[in-house]
Structures are given as C-alpha cells and as structure tokens.
C-alpha cells in the first residue's frame, strides 16, 4: 500500500499568458494524481539568477499524493515539456512554466535528479512568501526552520520585491 504525502510545489512563469500557464500546470498536476487543495496568493516577482528577462508570476500550491518522489518528478517534467518549456535552456532563464517540488511530507531526498526539500527554498523570497500564505508553520526537515522563520531571515529588499497581485482564486 502506498503512503500518501502532502506535497508542496513552487510554480513560476514569465513567458506568454503567465496566469494561464500557472492554471494549466495546476490542472495537469490534478490530472496526474496530485489532489491540490491549498493555493497561495499570486505574486509578481523579479527574475532570479539571470536578471535580463521578464518578471515572473509565482505561487505555491499543495496537495495530497500517493506518488513516489521519482513518479512526481516524472509528472512535473512531463507537464513542463507538454506546456512547451525548453528543457535544454540555460538554468534560471525565461520559461513558460517552472514547477519545483518543494516538499514531500517530511522526506529528505538527495540524488542527481531531485533534492527534497528543494535546496534553494530558504534563499528565495519568491518561494517563501507564497509558501507562508499556506504553510508558515511548515518545518524544513533539513534546517529545522519553519517557512516563516526562513522568510524572516531574508533581507528586507528581497521580500519587498515579491508583490501580491491576487488572492486565491486568481482572476
């Protein structure tokens, strides 16, 4: 019998109809075995890593799934490909959709393909701000900090750049 885990996903888009891209990604997660039931607000954020590109829309969603970590990764990669993401593009460049697996229950996974919790969560206000909308109490099993504690530790400027543009349901 498979275990069921609460899984958190970070979503981002900065090409095309960004809002539509996020909504399509959520529907595809639902259609592929993730019962999404928590939705952060919708945020506009500056690019991270490679700066010369359009702003992103970001959100965090969460749901229950009995898929294994490797199955979730396959689902995420297939959704990104189906939506037209260039899988060979340079890291952190513009994209139609980006889906990051942030947490799978309290699992810790380190492999060439997947690191859970996501290794850069605590450096990224564009992940922590929406994550705190739905799970400020969530403890990172690697750092033993809550999402809110990690967000509080970030510099003020990076938090100010994450601008809420809508509550769920987004319109």
C-alpha positions, 0 to 999 in steps of 0.5 A: 500500500502506498503512503500518501504525502502532502506535497508542496510545489513552487510554480513560476512563469514569465513567458506568454499568458503567465496566469494561464500557464500557472492554471494549466500546470495546476490542472495537469498536476490534478490530472496526474494524481496530485489532489491540490487543495491549498493555493497561495496568493499570486505574486509578481516577482523579479527574475532570479539568477539571470536578471535580463528577462521578464518578471515572473508570476509565482505561487505555491500550491499543495496537495495530497499524493500517493506518488513516489518522489521519482513518479512526481518528478516524472509528472512535473517534467512531463507537464513542463515539456507538454506546456512547451518549456525548453528543457535544454535552456540555460538554468534560471532563464525565461520559461513558460512554466517552472514547477519545483517540488518543494516538499514531500511530507517530511522526506529528505531526498538527495540524488542527481535528479531531485533534492527534497526539500528543494535546496534553494527554498530558504534563499528565495523570497519568491518561494517563501512568501507564497509558501507562508500564505499556506504553510508558515508553520511548515518545518524544513526537515533539513534546517529545522526552520519553519517557512516563516522563520526562513522568510524572516531571515531574508533581507528586507529588499528581497521580500519587498520585491515579491508583490501580491497581485491576487488572492486565491482564486486568481482572476 
